[in-house]
Structures are given as C-alpha cells and as structure tokens.
Amino acid sequence: MTNPSSVTPNDLSAFWMPFTANRQFKKQPRMFVGANDMHYTTSDGRSVLDGTAGLWCVNAGHCRPKITEAIQNQAAELDYAPAFQMGHPKAFELANRLISIAPKGMANVFFTNSGSESVETALKIALAYHRVKGNGSKFRLIGRERGYHGVNFGGISVGGIVPNRKMFGTLLTGVDHLPHTHLPAKNAFSKGEPEHGAELADELERIVALHDASTIAAVIVEPVAGSTGVLIPPRGYLKKLREICTRHDILLIFDEVITGYGRLGKPFAADYFDVQPDIIVTAKGLTNGVIPMGAVMVTADIHDAFMTGPEHVIEFMHGYTYSGNPMAAAAGLATLDTYKEEGLLERGTELGSYWEQALHSLKDAPHVIDIRNIGLVGAVELQPIAGEPTKRAFSAFVKAFENGLLIRTTGDIIALSPPLIVEKTHIDQIVDGIRTVLKEVA
Ligand SMILES: Cc1ncc(COP(=O)(O)O)c(C=O)c1O
C-alpha cells in the first residue's frame, strides 16, 4: 500500500497506470525518456524502433519540428480561450482544414479531447439528431462484438470487448450488437480484405426485424477493428451495412480513431472502402498524438437539423472545457501541414505491398496461426499457451522491447502500426525483430 509521506519523486507506486499490468511493470519498468522520428530512447540509453506509432497515433513520427514549434509559439501567444460562447481563430481554421480533407459529405466538426470523448459525442449527436427531427423513438444504438470504442460508458456499451465491459454494471440500456467479422477458419492469412463474410452485415436486418427500425438511432463500427486485434472487414461488408442503414433511416457512424489520418493509405477508411458514413469519429493522428484532441465530423443534414429555434439559445447541450483548445488546434494544424508536405496520408498506398509481403513472410515462424494486413496495419496472431491466454504474446512484447522494438499486443495477437514515415529498412527490422522474438518465447 502507498504511504503518501514516504513518496519520493522517482517512486513508481503512486501512479495507477492505465491498461497496464501495474505490478509487473513496477518490478521491471520500461521507461521512455526521449523520441525522434521512428525511434524512442529508453531511460538506460537504448534506442527502440516504434512499430506502433505510440498507440496508433504518432503518424508523422516523433518530435517533428513543425509541430513542436507550433505548440511552443501557441503557448506564448494564446494559451487558453473559453470554449463555450467564445472562439479563437485556429479552432475554426482547423475545422475547415479537416473538412477539406474529409470524405465526401462531411460538413461540420465538433472538437473533443480523445477518442473516447469523440465516441460519446457521436452517440449523443445521433440520439439528439433523431429527436430534433421529430423521431424521438429512435433511441437504440447498435455496436459490434469485439468492437473497441474507448472506455467511457457509451463506448463500452456499444463496444464488444468482454473484459472492458464485465466489471461495470448494466451499462447503457437499449444497445444491441452485430456479430464480429473474424472468420479464421475461412479467412486465415488473408492479404487485405478477406473474401468471406460480407453476409454478416445482413445480421443488421435481423436486429432491425427484432427491434423495429423506428427504435434504432445508429450503428457504430470501426471500419477496421484495431484494439481487438486488427479485424479487417470482409470484402463488401461495409457497403452492405451502409445500404441497410440507409434503407431504415439509421445513422452509420465510422469510428476512425485508428483508421483516420492515413493509416490505410488514404486520408480516411471511408475513402479507402468508398463508403460514406453519416458521422466520423476521430482523435489520435489528428494532432500526431502530441496534444490530446479528437474531432467528430458530421454531414450538413445532421448539423443543420440542430440549427433551429431562437438564435440566442444553445442548439446542442454538449461540449468540453478543452473543445478546440488553442494548443491542440495549433498542433492539429501543424500536423495536417506535415502530413500534406510529406504525402503521409497516401504513403500507406505506396508501401502497402512491401509491408504485406514482409509481414506474411512470418507465416512459418513459431506459434503463428494467422497474419492479417491492410494499409500500414498488421497483425500476427499466435497460438495461445494452453490455459494461459495472453502470456505468450506478452512475453513477446517484453522481449521485443528488450531487443529494441516496440510492438503492441492484445490477447495473443501482435498488432503493428508503424509511423507513416516508416522506410523499407524499418519494416525489415520490425519483421526480423518479431521473427527473433518468436523463436525465443515459450
Ligand atoms: C477505434 C477506437 N475508438 C476509440 C478509442 C479511444 O480513444 P482514446 O484512448 O483516445 O480515448 C480508441 C483507442 O484506441 C480506438 O481504437
């Protein structure tokens, strides 16, 4: 137990770390003290190659000068401005810049501070939209098994990762779930979109038949599910979902917290799959992960539905103290500049086939039962140790770190998402590093 009077500056006990095996970490800490481009520096002076863009967010690589400078200048010029009933130019500029690169149909932006807040915001917009349109009976939200939509109550309710839900009571009511799309028996070792499973979208018709469309507000899915272990949608699945939603006046929300800002080799997954959602949820790569910020994009139809009534009355009772914060807006603008100057939002298209070939060369490595890839995302799924799920992948993660490579594991899946500045030599190092580690782990 922590005794506050005994705490010293470098004592590790006070910080309750998020999504971390705290006791293991504090026995064997893994500390970063610096970063540059594709690499971190550890507290013992080692260089670690970033195979995960931090947490899927540092798309332009680390400590990029333009972003650093923009934050430094903004801190000296305007540190904070109230977010409610007041504005500052950079938030408007960033919203306009976002819409200029957004998929067709997106017209307005609501700023948040994280992916989780963006999800809550999107769900609330969807519910309120139907209500302001006079369809208040549309209150149900449909998520998907194995979906990850952050950690707040709305997000875990529509999400489908059991350990993230089971501790937290009854969650939101009026939620149902589509089946997940992971079909390893048919689709193992698929390159890009798997062949089988588009018909799983028809399950939405079954859910509509059960609850009636007049009660359903929105469907939320990750176009490519990331945190659950990189589940790539079967070819044609997302188009089918779109058609069914349109048929029943159900809003389609794409959670692009991971897929947004170039991860698939297009600015957004909606572009990649050529499917137009009604709402897009983003965060992470918006500011290169440097300052917390999220953005929810909506169609003009949704935004304009709220713009009624007396003009002095607030149209949507929602917002955060830091919505559109000046420091975050400055970071966002400099990040979008960097993406544009370096062609990073399309770089996954150039490198995708090299990435695919390199990853699939691990097919014969020990313990590998599946490999999946799309854009600059990849997953190597391992056979779990009998009776000890997650242990093999966690050992691989620790060994990779010791060997100078940062990977991410979820369950027994190694998930990879390097910064979009990655070079072929780095891809080789990532793949060789994983091959080495898989030979070492039990
Ligand atoms: C698809 C998706 N939605 C939401 C979130 C939550 O984002 P945050 O951790 O910024 O709250 C994540 C985080 O990984 C995510 O992958």
The ligand as an SDF file (V2000), in Angstrom:
LIG
                    3D

 16 16  0  0  0  0  0  0  0  0999 V2000
  -11.4720    2.6870  -32.5230 C   0  0  0  0  0  0  0  0  0  0  0  0
  -11.1690    3.4170  -31.2610 C   0  0  0  0  0  0  0  0  0  0  0  0
  -12.1020    4.1860  -30.7140 N   0  0  0  0  0  0  0  0  0  0  0  0
  -11.8690    4.8820  -29.5810 C   0  0  0  0  0  0  0  0  0  0  0  0
  -10.6620    4.8020  -28.9480 C   0  0  0  0  0  0  0  0  0  0  0  0
  -10.4350    5.5500  -27.6740 C   0  0  0  0  0  0  0  0  0  0  0  0
   -9.5280    6.5680  -27.8320 O   0  0  0  0  0  0  0  0  0  0  0  0
   -8.8680    7.2490  -26.5320 P   0  0  0  0  0  0  0  0  0  0  0  0
   -7.9620    6.2430  -25.9170 O   0  0  0  0  0  0  0  0  0  0  0  0
   -8.1690    8.4500  -27.1200 O   0  0  0  0  0  0  0  0  0  0  0  0
   -9.9820    7.6450  -25.6330 O   0  0  0  0  0  0  0  0  0  0  0  0
   -9.6450    4.0120  -29.4920 C   0  0  0  0  0  0  0  0  0  0  0  0
   -8.3290    3.8970  -28.8320 C   0  0  0  0  0  0  0  0  0  0  0  0
   -7.5120    3.0790  -29.1740 O   0  0  0  0  0  0  0  0  0  0  0  0
   -9.9230    3.2860  -30.6690 C   0  0  0  0  0  0  0  0  0  0  0  0
   -9.0080    2.4730  -31.1980 O   0  0  0  0  0  0  0  0  0  0  0  0
  1  2  1  0
  2  3  1  0
  2 15  2  0
  3  4  2  0
  4  5  1  0
  5  6  1  0
  5 12  2  0
  6  7  1  0
  7  8  1  0
  8  9  2  0
  8 10  1  0
  8 11  1  0
 12 13  1  0
 12 15  1  0
 13 14  2  0
 15 16  1  0
M  END
$$$$
